């Protein structure tokens, strides 16, 4: 019985073109030749030649300048003439641009990248206190439009905008399920609203997931193939990333490890559950978190001054995180962990305490203690990850 929806030849051509363009983009810094792609993809030489010609005609790729002292050859020569140096191709940097935006209660961060993945613009704009979602949307739209206009980039050269938003996301319906720190940001159709205002495709994900993706790809950690990231910023976020990308639940929602309960008789969390990890960490730093909006944000200098009370707070935070890590190991078995915090010392000390706990308390479910890395959360990292949402969608 024939398949109900057989692939049309046009679908196959589009798939092959996207696959080849993705490979060229992956190798954009060093270039890749047609002959290499013939070998790697199994496509025939005439098919590769036709795809390259089409991509060149669209202005998406170009020959990578030959190193000094070497002359290039034509694409056709690469395939049909023996013994000649293959011509390397790369993406044309001004062919397309991607935009990565991250926001939360304190600021909007925007980065613009050319088609070789180079950041050509970056800006962080603070948000006023007690802002609502309508005003937040106005700020995002204004920043995107002004940034593109200032760089003379027409909207048709922007295939998409990646949005890294706070709170839990419904990826399928492209909505924010809930984020209590911005007024009226509950069951909010964020992607649809921004698409209508900007006239550009919007790709939406949770900001912790986007940071985790960026750190996984570019952070140069020996993560061994998978990494679970905790984001300790205004609250507690978390995301799991491996070679397949960002993990979501079976109904395509982002995960919320900050709301894993570690004690059913513990403090009440705003989510309605008692004893959540976030509730415990917020309780450790309740005054400062409320005043500054940054969890453990005032402890950085105190740790540098070897303040014992600050050290005790960080040790207790590490204990709570360690308990949740053990649960995560049983559910997802990440090969490594990353702590992203508001300060370099805060993140490092938490990671150090957790590493010691893995040594002090062996686990029969864990064959060897996972490496635990640390870093400070950076707008540049979230910009890159949000931009990558667009790249992944574009090549799909």
Secondary structure by P-SEA (a helix, b strand, c coil): ccccccccaaaaaaaaaaaaaaaaaaaccccccaaaaaaaccccaaaaaaaaaaaaaacccccccccccbbbbcccccccccccbbbbbbcccccbbbbbbbbcccbbbbbbbcccccccbbbbbbbcccccaaaaaaaaaaaaaaaaaaaccccccccbbbbbccccccccccccccccccccccccaaaaaaaaaccbbbbbbbaaaaaaaaaacccccccccbbbbbbcccccccccccccccccccccccccccccccccccccccccccccaaaaaaaacaaaaaacccccccaaaaaaaccaaaaaaaaaaaaaaaaaaaaaaacccccbbbbbcccaaaaaaaaaaaaaaaaaccccccccccbbbbbcccaaaaaaaaaaaaaaaaac
